[in-house]
Amino acid sequence: MSTFLTILGYNSAIPTVNSSPTAQFLEMEERHFLIDCGEGTQVQLRKAKARFSKINHIFISHLHGDHFFGLPGLISSFRLLGRETPIHIYGPKGIKEMLETIFRISQTHRGFEIIYHELESKVSVKIYEDNRLEVFTIPLDHRIYCNGYLFREKPKDRHLNMAEIAKYPEIEICDYHNLKLGKDFTLSDGYILKNEKLTLEPSKSVSYAFCSDTRYLESIVPVIDGVDVLYHESTFLHDLKEMADYTGHTTALEAARIARKANVGKLILGHFSNRYGDLKVFTDEARTVFSESYLPKALEPIKIG
């Protein structure tokens, strides 16, 4: 099963005709995650042909409008579409009060449960886990409490070497599960067939890190070390580093330094200031440090791994 990332929006603060504020749709191990939900997200989801009913977990980095103003509308649409299954929302402490106040004042009635996971930790913590993957926070340094998110597949089962297995009639279909888990097989005469003979190496587990608004922060490097794809904000070019520090943001050069230090496979830049017309200047700067730096392309699925 492949992992795909669709960037729905990558603009900072103000929407434009050609770009929307931050929002991403991640498909990993048949799970469908929404990461941030800026204004216009549900329109972008429609354009991406994403099924609203499959989104059961929403991760909000911080409570600045360009990262969550689309959330009340999206939840309202869930209701109008007849949703009944619960939705999990992960975000900073205060997100429950903010959303529930909007729903109360607007008399928005829901036919489904919202399960809030309010975050306060300043160190990386695991916030989601199932039998296939896990999600961790990436504590960031913005003007208000903010997290990025690390999505990581768990180690996968080994592949069966059917050509070798066919040589041993004693091995039945019911034994395949244990073989995939790495266990040896004992023949009736007591001879032990080593697992490495009966199976092949598993597919590589993939990982994706989303780093939202933050100042340059080397403490995230151990958390995101070796990820296949890193999305990192780069609001300014480095000649405006002083402004970046003041507003709680990163430059393209600094994002590239993080990518290099963390040995990531690919860096996607985003969250650009509207002062820049030609976004190519961001990759020009980043590639002086990290050659695998790219601009986002809205609504174009990116295969991870």
N, C-alpha and C positions, 0 to 999 in steps of 0.2 A: 504494500500500500504506500503510495507516494504522499509526500507532504507538500502542500501548496500554500503560498502566501499571496493574498491579493491586497494591494495597497489601495484603499478606497479614497484616502485623502492624505496630503502631506504638507499642506500649507500651514503657516503660522498665523494665528489670530484671525485675520480677515479673509473670508472666502473670496475667490475671484471667479471670473467666467470659466476659466480653464482648470481651476484647482479648488479642492475643498480642504477644510481643516482635518486634523489627524483622526484617522480611523483605519483599522486593518481587519481583514478576515483571514483566519488561519485554519486550514484543514489539515489535521494531523491524526493519524490512526483512527480514521472515521469519526473523529470528534470535530466539532465546528465551534471555533472560538471567535468572539469579537473583542478587539483590543482598541480601547478608546472609542469615543462616539461623538465626534464633533458635529456641528451643524450640517445637515444634509446627508447624514450617513445612510439613512434608510433609502434615499433616492439612489445613492451609489451602490447599495446592496442590490437594489432592483436591476441596475445596469449590469452588475456582475452576475446576475441570475442566481444569487444565493437564496436558498430556501430559509425563510425566517424561522420556520418551525424547527429547524435543526440546530439553531443557536440556543444552547442551554447555559452557557457560561460567558459572562461579559466582564472584562478586566479594564478598569479605569485607572489611569496613572495618577491623576491629580485633579483637583476641583477648579481648574481654570476653564472658562467657557469653551475655548476652542478644542477641548478634549472631552467634554461631556454634555454640551448643550443639546445634542441630538438625542440624548437618552430618554428624556420624558416622552418625546414624540414617538420614539421607537416602541417603548413599552405600551403606549396607547394603541399603536397599530397592532401589536401582539393581541391585545384584547379584541379589537375589531375583527381580527382574522380568526377569532375563536380559540385562541390558545387556552389550554387547560393545564399543561405540565408546568412545574415550577421553573423559575429562572434564577440562576445564581449570579449575584453581582458582587464583584470584588473591587474594593476601592478604599480611599482614606476614610478615617473616622469622620462622620458628618454627612456622608453620602446618603445614609438612610433618612436622616432628618430632612435633608434638602429635598429628596424625591418625595417623601411622604407628605411634606408640606405642600408641594405642588399638586399632588393628587388630591389632598384634602380640600384645598382652596378651589380647585377646578372641578371638584366632585367627580373625579375620574374613578370609575369603578372597575375592578379587575376580576376576572374569573379564574385567576391563577395566583399561586403564591410566589412572592419575591423573597428569596433567601439572601440576606445581606451578610457579607464577610468583610467587616470593617478592619482596616489595617492600621497599625500604629508602630510596628517594630522598625527600629533603625538598623537592624542587621537582616541579612537575607534569611528568609524562612520559607519552608514548603507550605503552599496554600491549597494545592490540589494534587490528588493522586488517584489513579486507578490502576488496573492491571497492565496497562500499556504505556502510560506516560505520567509525568509529574511536572508541576509548575512551581517555580520559586520567584519570590520578589527580588528585585535588584534595587536596593536603596539608592536614591539619587540626591542631588544637592540643588534644589530649585528654590524659588522664593517662598513656596509653601511646601508642605509635606508631599513627597512624590516618589513613586516607585516605577521602575521598569519591570519587565517580566521575562523570565527564562522558561521556555517550553522545551522539554527534553524527553525523547522516547526512552523507555527502559530497554535493557539488552534484549535482543530478539532470540527466538528459538533457533536451534541449528536446523539446517536443511537435511532431509533424508537423502542418502545416497542409494537410490533404488536399485541401481545396477549391482551394487555390492550386497544389499539386503536380499535380493532375489536368489543369491547363492545359498541362503540358509532358510529352508522351509519352516523351521521352528519359529521364526520371527513372524508373528501375526500382526494384523492391523491394530489390535488392541495394545501392542507394544510400542507403537510409533510415538505415542505421546512422551513416554519416558526417554526414548531415544532423542527426541527433539530437545528435551531438557538437559541432555548431556550425560545420561546414564549409560553404563556398559550393559551388555546383554550376556547372560550366562546360558550356555547350551546345556542340554540334558546330560551330557557326559562330564559337565563341570568346567569345560573350557570357557574362558571369558573372552568375549569379543569386545575389544576396546571401542569406545564410542567414536573415536576419531576415524575408525575404519568404516563405520556404518553411516556416518553423517558428514556434511560439509559445513564450512564456516557460515555463521549466520549473516544475514544482511546487516550492514552498518546502521546503527541507531543514529538518528539525526537530531539536531537541536537548533533552536532559533531564539535569539535574544532581541527584545524590544527595549530600547533605552530612550525614554521620553525626555522632557525638558530637564536639563541639568548643566551645572558648571562642569568643567573638566574634573574628572574624579577617578583617580587611579585605583581606588579601593574596589571598584567594580571588576577589575581585571581578573582576579581569581574566580569570581562568580561566573563570568562568561567565557572563561578560558577554553579555547578550542571549538567554539560553536561554529556550525556550518555557515550561518548567515547572521549578521548583526545589523540591525537598523539603529542608527544613532543620529539624534538631532544634530544639526549643524546650521544654526540660525544665521550666523555671520561668517564672513571671511576673517582671517587672522589679523588683518590690519585694524579690525574693530574689536580686538580682544577685550579692551577695557570696558566697552559697552556690553560685551557678552558676559563678563564677570558681574557687572552691575545688575543686569537683568536676569541673571541665573541661567545662562545659556552657554553653548559650546561653539567653537569655530570648526570649520571643515578640517583644518590642519590638526586640531586637537582630537577630533573624532577619529581621524586616520591614525594618530598616535595610539589611541586606545585599541584600535583594531590590530595594529602591529604588535603591541605588547601582549594582547590576549590571543595571538595566533589564530585569528578567526579565518574562515575560508573566504568570506565575501562581505564587504561593507556596503550598505545602502544608506545614503545620506538623505536627510529630510528636514521638515520644519523650517523652511527657508523664509527669511525676512522678505517682505514685499518690496523692499528697496532694490532688489536685484531683478533685472529683466532677463538676462541670459544666465540660466542656471549652470551652464557648462563651467563657469568659473569655480564652482564648488568642487567638481571632480578634478579640474586642473590643479587646484591647491592640494586636495587630499592625495592625489596620486604621486605627489612629490615624496610622500612618506609611505603610502600603502597603495600599491598598484591596482589591487582588486577593489577599487572604490567605484560606485555606480550611482547614478541618479535614479529615483523611483519612476515607474511608469504606472499611472493610475489605471486600475482595472485590468492590468495585465498580470495573470497568474505567474508567480515565480516558483519553480520547483526547487525544493530544498533537499540537498543530498544527492 
